[in-house]
Amino acid sequence: MAPKGLKTTSSPLQISASLAQKTTNGFETLEIPLTLNVLDNEVFVITQINLDVDAPSWPVTPGAAASVSSSLSTTARTSTGTIADSNVVGAAERIIISDPITGGVAFDREDPLFAAISEDYLGIVATNNMFLNINSDANAVASFKRVRVRVYGYRASASASVYAALVQSELLSA
């Protein structure tokens, strides 16, 4: 069942993409086109996200931390951000913290990447694209980290007022 003000126009779909860093310990972003029909006020309703991010490089300098973070956002970003940012739909991060005495400890963090049973969706994309983002930090070994994403959802059409509100909200969240 579509959220209020939307009418489902497609079967469930999956959109996949991957992104590799061009530099070690740098930020990269990839635009994922949705080819929505703006004349029919079409939007993409995200119901689930699967973000798969590479692990940080080992060894880590003793007493330091190395990380690889990723996110899927509805507008272009200059950093991966977190789900505290209104344009970030989902985020994942892998960290290795190195202690000089006990060695390294790995941590994985994934924010909720699927809609709870009581909810209809994770997010709604009203513009024609999403953005896959990756950043790594303090990776001592020269390596280019990758992130892969699969987004589950469906197309829907919105009433004119709902569509205008969604587009404005999305653009203002950039």
C-alpha positions as CSV (number, residue, x, y, z in Angstrom):
1,M,0.0,0.0,0.0
2,A,1.4,3.4,-1.0
3,P,1.8,6.2,1.5
4,K,-1.0,8.8,1.6
5,G,-1.1,11.1,-1.4
6,L,0.8,8.5,-3.7
7,K,-0.5,6.0,-6.2
8,T,1.7,3.0,-7.0
9,T,2.6,2.8,-10.7
10,S,5.1,-0.1,-10.8
11,S,5.8,-3.5,-9.4
12,P,8.6,-3.7,-6.8
13,L,12.0,-2.9,-8.3
14,Q,15.7,-3.2,-7.4
15,I,18.4,-0.8,-8.4
16,S,22.0,-1.7,-8.0
17,A,25.2,0.3,-8.3
18,S,28.8,0.3,-7.1
19,L,31.5,2.9,-6.6
20,A,35.3,2.7,-6.2
21,Q,37.5,5.4,-4.8
22,K,39.9,7.0,-7.2
23,T,42.3,8.0,-4.3
24,T,43.1,6.4,-1.0
25,N,41.4,8.1,2.0
26,G,39.3,10.3,-0.3
27,F,35.6,11.1,-0.8
28,E,33.8,9.9,-4.0
29,T,30.2,10.1,-5.1
30,L,28.2,8.5,-7.9
31,E,24.9,9.7,-9.3
32,I,22.3,7.0,-9.8
33,P,19.7,8.0,-12.4
34,L,16.1,7.0,-11.7
35,T,14.6,8.3,-15.0
36,L,11.4,9.3,-13.3
37,N,8.5,10.8,-15.4
38,V,8.3,14.3,-14.0
39,L,5.4,15.2,-16.2
40,D,3.3,12.6,-14.3
41,N,4.7,13.7,-10.9
42,E,6.5,10.3,-10.5
43,V,8.5,9.6,-7.4
44,F,10.5,6.6,-6.2
45,V,9.5,5.1,-2.9
46,I,12.5,3.4,-1.1
47,T,11.4,0.4,1.0
48,Q,14.8,-1.2,1.7
49,I,18.6,-0.5,1.2
50,N,21.5,-2.9,1.3
51,L,24.9,-1.0,1.6
52,D,28.0,-3.2,1.4
53,V,31.2,-1.3,2.1
54,D,34.8,-2.7,2.1
55,A,36.7,-3.1,5.3
56,P,39.4,-0.7,6.3
57,S,43.0,-1.7,5.5
58,W,45.1,-3.6,8.0
59,P,47.5,-3.0,9.7
60,V,46.3,0.2,11.4
61,T,48.9,2.5,13.1
62,P,48.9,1.5,16.8
63,G,46.5,3.8,18.8
64,A,44.8,4.9,15.6
65,A,41.5,4.1,13.9
66,A,40.9,3.5,10.2
67,S,37.4,3.7,8.7
68,V,35.4,3.3,5.5
69,S,31.9,5.0,5.5
70,S,29.2,5.1,2.9
71,S,25.7,6.5,2.4
72,L,22.9,6.8,-0.1
73,S,21.5,10.3,-0.3
74,T,18.7,12.0,-2.3
75,T,20.8,15.0,-3.2
76,A,24.5,15.5,-3.9
77,R,26.9,15.7,-0.9
78,T,30.5,16.7,-0.2
79,S,30.8,14.1,2.6
80,T,29.1,10.8,3.4
81,G,27.1,12.2,6.2
82,T,24.9,10.2,8.6
83,I,21.2,9.6,9.0
84,A,21.1,12.8,11.1
85,D,21.3,14.6,7.7
86,S,17.8,14.9,6.1
87,N,19.1,14.0,2.6
88,V,20.8,10.7,3.8
89,V,18.4,7.7,3.4
90,G,20.8,5.1,4.7
91,A,24.4,4.8,5.9
92,A,27.0,2.1,6.8
93,E,30.5,2.3,8.3
94,R,33.3,-0.1,9.1
95,I,36.0,0.9,11.6
96,I,39.1,-0.8,12.9
97,I,40.5,0.7,16.1
98,S,44.0,-0.3,16.9
99,D,45.2,-0.6,20.5
100,P,49.0,-0.9,20.9
101,I,48.6,-3.6,23.6
102,T,45.6,-5.7,22.4
103,G,45.8,-5.2,18.7
104,G,42.9,-4.2,16.5
105,V,39.2,-4.4,17.1
106,A,36.8,-4.2,14.2
107,F,33.4,-2.4,14.4
108,D,30.6,-2.4,11.9
109,R,27.7,0.1,11.9
110,E,24.6,0.0,9.7
111,D,21.7,2.3,10.3
112,P,18.2,0.8,9.8
113,L,18.2,-0.1,6.1
114,F,14.6,-1.4,5.8
115,A,11.2,-0.2,6.7
116,A,9.8,-1.6,9.9
117,I,6.6,-3.5,9.6
118,S,4.7,-0.6,11.1
119,E,6.1,1.8,8.4
120,D,5.5,2.1,4.7
121,Y,8.9,3.3,3.4
122,L,12.4,4.5,4.3
123,G,12.3,7.5,2.0
124,I,10.8,9.1,-1.1
125,V,13.0,10.4,-4.0
126,A,11.2,13.1,-5.9
127,T,14.0,14.3,-8.2
128,N,15.6,12.2,-10.9
129,N,18.5,10.7,-9.1
130,M,20.1,9.4,-5.9
131,F,23.7,9.5,-4.9
132,L,26.0,6.8,-3.6
133,N,28.8,8.2,-1.4
134,I,32.0,6.7,0.0
135,N,34.8,8.0,2.2
136,S,37.8,6.4,3.9
137,D,40.1,7.7,6.6
138,A,43.5,6.7,8.0
139,N,43.9,3.6,5.8
140,A,47.7,3.1,5.9
141,V,47.8,0.8,2.9
142,A,47.3,2.4,-0.5
143,S,44.0,0.9,-1.5
144,F,40.9,2.1,-3.2
145,K,37.8,1.1,-1.2
146,R,34.5,0.2,-2.8
147,V,30.8,0.3,-1.8
148,R,28.0,-1.6,-3.4
149,V,24.3,-0.7,-3.0
150,R,21.0,-2.4,-3.8
151,V,17.9,-0.2,-3.4
152,Y,14.4,-1.8,-3.2
153,G,11.3,0.2,-3.9
154,Y,8.6,1.1,-6.4
155,R,7.5,4.0,-8.6
156,A,4.5,6.0,-7.6
157,S,2.7,9.1,-8.8
158,A,1.9,12.0,-6.5
159,S,-0.8,14.6,-6.5
160,A,0.4,18.0,-7.7
161,S,0.6,19.4,-4.2
162,V,2.3,16.4,-2.6
163,Y,4.8,16.3,-5.5
164,A,5.6,20.0,-5.1
165,A,6.1,19.6,-1.4
166,L,8.4,16.5,-1.9
167,V,10.6,18.2,-4.5
168,Q,10.9,21.4,-2.4
169,S,11.7,19.5,0.7
170,E,14.3,17.4,-1.1
171,L,16.0,20.3,-2.8
172,L,16.1,22.3,0.5
173,S,17.8,19.4,2.3
174,A,20.9,19.6,0.0
